[in-house]
Amino acid sequence: MMRDLFYTSLALVPWTGGLIVGLLLLRRWAGRHISPHFFHLAFLVLALRLAFPVDVSLPAAPVQVEMPAAITVAADAETAQPVPRTAQPQQKTEQQAVSLDLSAVWGLLPYVWALGAVCTLGLRLGAYGVYTARLRSRRVPAEDSLQAMARAEAGRPVRVYRAEELFSPMAAGLVRPAVYLPGCQPDQTLPYVMAHEIRHLKRGDLWFKFLLMIACGMQWFNPLVWLMARAANRNLELACDAQVLRNRSTAYRQAYGMAILETLRRGRGALALAAGFSGAPGTMKERVTAMFDKTKKKTFVPVLAALCIAVAAASALVSCSAREAASSQSTASTSVAQSTSQPQSASQAESASASAPDSTASSAGSTPVLTAEETGWVWPVGGEYTLSRSFAESSHRGVDIAADEGTPIYAPAAGVVTAAKNEVGQRDQEWSMGLYVQLDHGSGMTSLYSHCSSVTVEEGDTVAAGQVIGYVGSTGNSTGNHVHIEMEKDGVLQDPMAYLQASAPQQKEQATLEPTA
């Protein structure tokens, strides 16, 4: 669950970032001609999507943002050599590759993201809780005249309190909202203060500020979201002022502006989940300019509708997930456990021992040329083959062999089936692999065959070298018929062609197919 939220949060970054930049530029260059209510609703739509990073993409989303499940860095490529299948574990020598598997580092990123989100939200909510607890302990109910004024403005009873320590009037409280007034608030400013704060409560602005806080917590690593929250809070006061001053006279607007200036003269209190009369820092000039601007603002309803459609479409068409190898890694421990509980037969062990090459036969610093007799592996795809993607390509965990749909896939060596998916279900961690088979060949050696059109074996089956285990297809996250093959030795990725090349038939001309897995 946490990992899915992390991947979805990352998938949101590119397209939400573009929309945020567009809105910020539009507000900066044309904000005086556009209604603040347009920006309020636009920021609300984006904040809702960012605050709840749930994967709502289609099962076959056309845009796949793939995250590498593991990154293997060869420290000495010249001396690296694959480890052929043997019956007994082979001792590591100085000539073996020194590889650093960084998959554990990538696996920690969801936890780092979750820790950052918890810390960000915890600190802000904690500060808010401490402040409001202290405020509640020192508040006193306001005079009956102020209670009546608030009721008349809101059309319902509203709690109004006085608090001596406040510098600025504010509305606070998500569950039990109330208006808080400083003990020394001048009487002549009270009608304007009450109109402003009651308007915040009626608009649900406290919940909007809470939504922005959640969005910043989920996207704590994204500076554009923080800039959006800052702009949204500034725009919030403009939208509230616009509603209070709608159809008001110039004299009322002047008195309203003087009330804000009088509040600012005494100081400004800052609270994340409160709507203060004095507003966000640095907004006074913009607010005063807007107060006396009586020109009709554009609402841009078609643009707002297009924004909603863009958010919905991007959410449905863009998906982010780990590469298919993540699933094979998760079953690696199962493979080892099953290989120990189901040991090879004596004939298989004998054959493996006989085919094992002498580890010291090759000179240091060179990669041995393994023959079919030395490796003991057979070619897994019938007929001529096309290597459409190699192991050496960036972050690719195996090789892709293109072939016609329905071409048999053979077990390249004897082993036990440790995983077999024979039907495509709902989107999950293994969805991108399609139909697949994983084999445990013993001695720490495993292999994986994915994107099959069908699978002919079941988990727990024992297979012989050359036995059909499935057929080539294009299931899962794939753009053409092929089989994706991975091999691991003691949990370290190997180049499958080092084991299979010796028994491979003639290769066709390089294909243009680019499978995504």
matplotlib code that plots the C-alpha trace (Angstrom):
import matplotlib.pyplot as plt

x = [0.0, 2.7, 4.8, 1.8, 1.1, 4.8, 4.8, 1.6, 2.9, 5.9, 3.7, 1.8, 4.9, 5.4, 1.9, 0.7, 4.0, 3.1, -0.4, 0.9, 3.5, 0.8, -1.6, 1.1, 2.2, -1.4, -2.0, 1.1, 0.6, -3.2, -4.4, -5.9, -8.3, -9.4, -11.7, -10.0, -12.7, -11.3, -7.9, -9.5, -11.4, -8.3, -6.1, -8.8, -8.9, -5.1, -4.9, -7.5, -5.5, -2.2, -3.6, -4.9, -2.3, -4.4, -3.8, -7.0, -5.2, -6.7, -5.6, -3.8, -2.7, -0.9, 1.7, 3.8, 6.3, 8.5, 10.7, 13.7, 13.3, 17.1, 20.2, 23.3, 26.6, 29.5, 32.7, 35.0, 33.3, 36.4, 36.9, 33.2, 32.2, 28.9, 28.7, 27.5, 25.1, 26.8, 25.6, 27.7, 28.0, 31.1, 33.7, 34.1, 37.5, 39.4, 38.4, 34.7, 32.8, 32.4, 28.8, 26.9, 23.2, 21.4, 17.9, 17.9, 18.5, 15.6, 13.5, 14.1, 12.7, 9.0, 10.0, 11.9, 8.9, 6.5, 8.8, 9.0, 5.2, 4.6, 7.2, 5.8, 2.2, 3.1, 5.0, 2.3, -0.6, 1.3, 2.0, -1.7, -2.9, -0.6, -1.6, -5.4, -5.2, -3.6, -6.1, -9.0, -7.7, -7.6, -10.6, -13.8, -17.2, -17.7, -20.4, -24.0, -24.0, -21.1, -22.8, -25.9, -23.8, -22.2, -25.6, -27.1, -24.1, -24.0, -27.7, -27.1, -25.4, -21.6, -19.3, -17.4, -14.6, -12.3, -8.6, -6.2, -3.1, -4.4, -3.0, -5.5, -9.0, -9.3, -11.5, -10.2, -11.4, -12.1, -14.7, -16.0, -15.2, -15.4, -14.4, -11.7, -11.3, -8.4, -9.4, -8.6, -10.2, -11.6, -15.4, -15.6, -13.8, -16.0, -18.7, -16.0, -14.1, -17.2, -18.2, -14.8, -14.4, -18.0, -17.4, -14.4, -16.5, -19.3, -16.9, -15.2, -11.8, -10.5, -11.0, -9.4, -6.3, -6.3, -6.4, -3.4, -1.5, -2.2, -1.0, 2.2, 2.7, 2.2, 4.4, 6.9, 9.8, 8.2, 8.8, 6.1, 3.4, 4.7, 4.6, 1.1, 0.0, 1.5, -0.3, -3.5, -3.4, -2.8, -5.7, -7.9, -8.0, -8.7, -11.6, -13.0, -12.6, -14.3, -17.4, -17.6, -17.3, -19.6, -22.0, -20.6, -20.1, -16.8, -17.3, -17.8, -14.6, -12.6, -13.8, -13.1, -9.5, -9.0, -10.1, -7.5, -4.8, -5.7, -5.4, -2.0, -0.8, -1.1, 0.7, 0.0, -0.5, 0.4, -1.4, -1.4, -5.1, -6.6, -8.0, -6.9, -8.4, -5.0, -4.3, -1.0, 2.2, 2.9, -0.6, -1.7, -0.9, -2.6, -5.7, -6.0, -5.7, -8.4, -10.7, -11.1, -11.1, -14.7, -14.1, -15.8, -13.4, -13.4, -14.4, -12.9, -15.4, -14.3, -10.6, -11.7, -13.6, -10.6, -8.4, -10.8, -10.8, -7.0, -6.6, -9.1, -7.5, -3.9, -4.9, -6.5, -3.8, -0.6, 0.6, 3.7, 5.0, 8.1, 9.6, 8.5, 11.7, 10.3, 7.9, 10.6, 12.7, 9.9, 9.7, 13.4, 13.4, 10.5, 12.6, 15.5, 13.3, 11.6, 14.9, 16.1, 12.9, 12.9, 16.5, 17.6, 17.6, 20.9, 20.9, 20.3, 23.1, 25.4, 24.7, 25.2, 28.5, 29.7, 28.9, 30.4, 33.5, 36.7, 36.5, 40.2, 40.4, 40.2, 42.9, 42.3, 40.8, 39.0, 35.5, 35.5, 33.6, 31.2, 30.1, 26.7, 28.3, 29.9, 26.7, 24.3, 21.6, 19.4, 17.9, 14.5, 12.7, 11.8, 13.2, 15.4, 15.5, 15.7, 17.3, 15.2, 16.6, 19.9, 21.0, 23.5, 20.8, 20.1, 18.5, 17.3, 17.3, 17.4, 17.0, 14.0, 13.7, 11.1, 9.2, 5.8, 2.9, 2.4, 6.1, 7.0, 9.1, 11.3, 12.9, 16.6, 17.6, 15.9, 14.3, 11.3, 8.5, 8.4, 5.9, 3.4, 0.8, -1.6, -4.3, -4.2, -6.1, -6.5, -3.6, -1.1, 2.6, 2.9, 0.6, 3.4, 4.9, 1.8, 1.7, 5.0, 6.9, 9.8, 12.1, 14.6, 17.5, 19.2, 22.6, 21.2, 20.3, 16.8, 15.3, 12.1, 10.1, 7.3, 4.7, 3.7, 0.4, -0.2, 1.5, 1.6, 3.1, 2.0, 3.8, 5.6, 6.0, 9.4, 10.5, 13.2, 15.5, 13.7, 10.2, 7.6, 6.6, 4.6, 4.2, 5.4, 2.9, 2.5, 0.6, 1.2, 3.2, 4.4, 4.3, 4.9, 5.3, 8.4, 9.6, 11.5, 14.1, 15.9, 18.5, 20.0, 22.8, 22.6, 20.4, 22.8, 21.5, 23.3, 23.4, 21.1, 23.0, 26.2, 24.4, 22.2, 24.4, 26.3, 23.1, 21.4, 20.3, 21.0, 19.9, 17.6, 18.2, 17.8, 14.2, 12.7, 10.4, 11.0, 9.1, 8.6, 9.5]
y = [0.0, 2.5, 1.5, 2.1, 5.5, 6.4, 5.3, 7.2, 10.3, 10.2, 9.7, 12.9, 15.1, 15.7, 16.6, 18.3, 20.3, 21.5, 22.6, 24.3, 26.3, 27.3, 28.5, 30.4, 32.2, 32.9, 34.4, 36.5, 37.9, 38.1, 37.8, 41.3, 40.5, 37.0, 36.3, 35.0, 32.3, 30.8, 30.3, 29.1, 26.3, 25.5, 25.1, 23.1, 20.5, 20.1, 19.9, 17.2, 15.1, 15.7, 15.0, 11.6, 9.8, 6.8, 5.0, 5.4, 4.7, 2.3, -1.3, -0.7, 2.9, 4.1, 6.1, 3.9, 5.6, 2.7, 2.8, 0.5, -2.3, -2.7, -1.1, -3.3, -1.6, -3.7, -2.5, -4.3, -5.1, -6.5, -9.2, -9.9, -13.5, -15.3, -18.3, -21.4, -23.9, -26.3, -28.9, -27.4, -23.8, -22.2, -20.3, -16.7, -15.8, -12.6, -12.8, -12.7, -9.4, -7.2, -6.1, -3.6, -4.3, -1.0, -2.5, -2.1, 1.6, 2.0, -0.2, 2.3, 5.3, 4.5, 4.5, 7.8, 9.3, 8.1, 9.3, 12.8, 12.9, 11.9, 14.4, 17.3, 16.7, 15.8, 19.0, 21.2, 19.5, 19.3, 23.1, 23.7, 21.5, 23.1, 26.6, 25.9, 24.0, 27.1, 29.3, 27.3, 27.4, 31.2, 32.2, 33.7, 34.0, 37.3, 39.8, 39.0, 41.8, 40.1, 36.7, 38.3, 40.0, 36.7, 34.9, 37.6, 37.4, 33.6, 32.9, 30.4, 30.4, 30.8, 30.7, 33.9, 34.2, 36.9, 36.0, 38.6, 37.1, 37.4, 40.1, 39.5, 38.2, 34.8, 31.8, 28.5, 24.9, 22.2, 20.2, 23.1, 26.3, 29.6, 33.2, 34.5, 38.2, 40.1, 41.5, 45.1, 44.9, 48.4, 48.5, 50.4, 47.5, 44.7, 44.7, 44.3, 41.7, 39.6, 39.8, 38.6, 35.7, 34.5, 34.4, 32.2, 29.7, 29.7, 29.1, 26.1, 27.8, 26.1, 22.7, 24.0, 25.1, 21.6, 20.0, 22.1, 20.9, 17.3, 17.9, 19.5, 16.5, 14.0, 16.0, 17.3, 16.7, 18.8, 22.6, 23.4, 22.1, 24.4, 27.3, 26.4, 26.3, 29.7, 31.2, 29.4, 30.9, 34.4, 34.0, 32.7, 36.2, 37.9, 35.5, 36.2, 40.0, 39.8, 38.1, 40.5, 43.6, 42.5, 45.3, 47.4, 51.2, 52.9, 54.2, 50.6, 49.5, 52.3, 51.4, 47.7, 48.5, 50.8, 48.0, 45.7, 48.4, 48.9, 45.2, 45.1, 48.0, 45.8, 42.9, 39.6, 36.2, 33.2, 29.8, 27.2, 26.1, 29.4, 32.2, 35.6, 38.9, 40.5, 37.7, 36.1, 38.1, 40.2, 40.3, 43.8, 45.7, 43.2, 43.2, 46.9, 47.2, 44.5, 46.2, 49.3, 47.6, 47.4, 46.0, 42.8, 39.8, 36.9, 33.6, 31.4, 28.6, 26.7, 26.9, 25.5, 22.7, 21.9, 21.8, 19.3, 17.1, 17.3, 16.1, 13.3, 12.2, 12.3, 10.4, 7.7, 7.5, 7.8, 4.9, 4.5, 1.1, -0.8, -2.8, -6.4, -7.5, -6.4, -9.3, -11.8, -10.5, -10.9, -14.6, -15.2, -16.2, -18.6, -20.1, -20.8, -22.3, -24.6, -25.6, -26.9, -28.8, -30.3, -31.2, -32.4, -36.0, -37.9, -38.1, -34.4, -33.6, -36.0, -34.3, -30.9, -31.9, -33.3, -30.2, -27.8, -26.1, -25.7, -22.3, -21.9, -22.9, -19.3, -16.7, -13.7, -10.6, -12.5, -13.9, -17.6, -18.7, -21.3, -24.1, -25.9, -28.9, -26.6, -24.7, -27.6, -25.1, -25.4, -22.6, -21.6, -20.3, -22.4, -21.5, -18.6, -15.7, -11.9, -10.3, -7.2, -5.9, -6.9, -7.2, -4.4, -1.7, 0.8, -0.8, -3.8, -6.8, -9.5, -10.0, -9.8, -12.4, -11.5, -14.4, -15.1, -15.4, -19.1, -20.0, -22.6, -21.6, -24.4, -24.8, -24.2, -26.6, -28.9, -27.3, -26.7, -24.2, -21.8, -19.4, -19.6, -17.0, -18.3, -15.6, -11.8, -10.2, -6.7, -4.3, -5.2, -5.5, -8.3, -6.9, -5.6, -9.1, -10.6, -14.4, -15.7, -18.8, -18.8, -21.8, -22.7, -24.7, -25.4, -24.1, -20.6, -20.3, -19.0, -17.9, -16.0, -16.0, -13.3, -11.9, -15.4, -15.9, -19.0, -21.1, -24.9, -25.6, -25.0, -24.0, -27.0, -28.9, -30.5, -29.8, -31.3, -29.4, -28.8, -29.2, -26.7, -24.3, -21.7, -19.9, -16.5, -13.6, -10.0, -9.9, -7.3, -4.2, -5.1, -3.6, -6.7, -10.5, -11.5, -13.4, -11.5, -13.7, -13.0, -15.1, -14.7, -16.5, -16.3, -13.2, -11.4, -10.7, -12.6, -12.0, -14.8, -14.8, -15.9, -19.2, -19.5, -18.1, -21.4, -23.3, -20.4, -20.9, -18.3, -14.8, -12.9, -9.3, -6.9, -6.1, -2.6, -4.0, -2.3, -4.2, -2.0, -4.7]
z = [0.0, 1.0, -2.0, -4.4, -2.8, -3.3, -7.0, -7.6, -5.9, -8.3, -11.3, -10.3, -10.3, -14.1, -15.1, -12.0, -12.0, -15.5, -14.5, -11.3, -13.3, -15.8, -13.1, -11.3, -14.5, -15.4, -11.9, -12.1, -15.6, -15.8, -12.2, -12.1, -15.0, -13.7, -10.8, -7.7, -7.5, -10.7, -9.1, -5.9, -7.7, -9.9, -6.8, -5.1, -8.0, -7.9, -4.1, -4.1, -6.5, -4.8, -1.3, -2.2, -4.4, -5.1, -8.4, -10.5, -13.8, -16.4, -16.3, -19.6, -19.2, -22.3, -20.4, -18.1, -15.8, -14.8, -11.7, -11.7, -9.1, -8.9, -10.2, -10.7, -11.1, -12.3, -10.5, -12.9, -16.2, -17.8, -15.2, -14.8, -15.8, -15.5, -13.1, -14.9, -13.3, -11.0, -8.5, -5.6, -4.6, -6.2, -4.2, -5.2, -6.7, -7.3, -11.0, -10.2, -10.8, -7.8, -8.1, -6.0, -5.9, -5.2, -5.1, -1.4, -1.7, -4.1, -1.8, 1.0, -0.9, -0.1, 3.6, 3.2, 1.5, 4.2, 6.9, 5.3, 5.0, 8.6, 9.8, 7.7, 8.7, 12.3, 12.9, 11.3, 13.0, 16.3, 16.2, 15.4, 18.2, 20.8, 19.8, 19.7, 23.1, 24.7, 23.0, 24.3, 27.8, 27.7, 25.7, 27.0, 25.3, 23.5, 24.4, 23.4, 20.9, 19.0, 19.2, 17.7, 15.0, 14.0, 13.9, 11.7, 9.3, 9.1, 9.3, 12.1, 15.6, 15.5, 18.4, 19.1, 21.7, 23.0, 23.6, 25.0, 23.4, 19.8, 17.6, 14.7, 14.4, 12.9, 12.2, 13.5, 14.2, 11.7, 13.7, 15.9, 14.0, 15.8, 15.4, 17.8, 18.4, 20.2, 23.6, 22.4, 18.9, 18.1, 18.0, 14.7, 12.9, 14.3, 11.6, 8.9, 10.9, 11.5, 7.8, 6.7, 9.2, 8.8, 5.1, 5.6, 7.6, 5.1, 2.2, 4.0, 3.7, 6.9, 5.2, 2.0, 4.1, 5.6, 2.2, 1.1, 4.2, 3.3, -0.3, 0.9, 3.2, 0.4, -1.9, 0.7, -1.8, -4.6, -4.3, -6.9, -4.5, -1.7, -4.1, -5.1, -1.4, -0.8, -3.8, -2.9, 0.6, -0.8, -3.3, -0.5, 1.1, -2.2, -2.9, 0.6, 0.2, -3.2, -1.8, 1.2, -1.0, -3.8, -4.7, -1.8, -2.0, -2.1, 1.4, 2.7, 0.8, 2.4, 5.9, 5.2, 4.1, 7.1, 9.4, 7.9, 8.2, 11.9, 12.5, 10.8, 13.0, 16.1, 14.6, 12.7, 14.1, 11.9, 12.1, 9.4, 9.8, 10.6, 8.4, 9.8, 9.0, 8.3, 5.8, 4.6, 4.8, 1.7, 0.4, 1.7, -1.5, -3.7, -1.4, -1.3, -5.1, -5.6, -3.1, -5.2, -8.6, -9.6, -13.1, -13.9, -13.7, -16.1, -14.6, -17.3, -16.8, -20.0, -18.8, -15.4, -17.1, -19.3, -16.2, -14.5, -17.7, -17.9, -14.2, -14.7, -18.0, -16.7, -13.6, -15.8, -18.5, -16.6, -14.3, -12.3, -11.1, -10.4, -13.2, -13.4, -11.7, -8.4, -8.5, -9.3, -6.5, -4.1, -5.0, -4.8, -1.2, -2.0, -4.8, -2.5, 0.2, -2.4, -3.9, -0.6, 0.1, -3.4, -4.2, -7.6, -8.4, -8.4, -12.2, -12.4, -9.9, -11.7, -15.0, -13.5, -11.9, -15.2, -17.1, -14.6, -16.1, -14.1, -12.5, -12.8, -16.4, -17.7, -17.2, -15.0, -16.7, -19.5, -20.0, -20.9, -24.0, -22.7, -25.0, -24.9, -23.2, -20.5, -19.7, -20.0, -21.1, -24.2, -26.2, -24.8, -27.9, -31.0, -34.4, -35.4, -32.9, -32.8, -29.8, -29.5, -26.3, -24.6, -20.9, -21.5, -22.2, -19.4, -16.3, -18.3, -16.1, -18.8, -22.5, -24.8, -27.5, -30.2, -31.9, -33.4, -31.0, -30.0, -30.4, -27.7, -24.8, -23.4, -20.0, -20.7, -17.9, -15.4, -12.4, -10.2, -11.1, -8.2, -9.7, -12.6, -13.5, -16.0, -16.1, -16.3, -13.5, -12.1, -12.0, -9.3, -8.7, -11.2, -13.9, -16.0, -16.3, -17.9, -17.8, -16.6, -15.3, -12.8, -12.4, -9.7, -11.2, -7.9, -6.6, -6.3, -10.0, -11.0, -14.3, -15.3, -18.5, -18.8, -21.3, -22.3, -24.2, -22.1, -19.5, -19.5, -16.1, -12.5, -9.3, -7.8, -11.1, -11.9, -15.5, -17.7, -20.0, -23.3, -21.8, -23.0, -20.2, -22.1, -25.4, -26.7, -26.4, -25.5, -22.1, -19.5, -20.2, -23.6, -27.1, -29.2, -29.1, -27.2, -24.1, -21.4, -19.8, -16.5, -14.7, -11.2, -9.4, -5.6, -6.0, -8.5, -12.0, -14.8, -18.6, -19.9, -23.2, -21.4, -20.7, -23.8, -26.6, -27.1, -27.9, -29.8, -33.5, -36.1, -35.2, -37.6, -38.5, -35.5, -35.0, -34.4, -31.7, -28.3, -25.6, -22.5, -20.0]

ax = plt.figure().add_subplot(projection="3d")
ax.plot(x, y, z, "-o")
ax.set_aspect("equal")
plt.show()
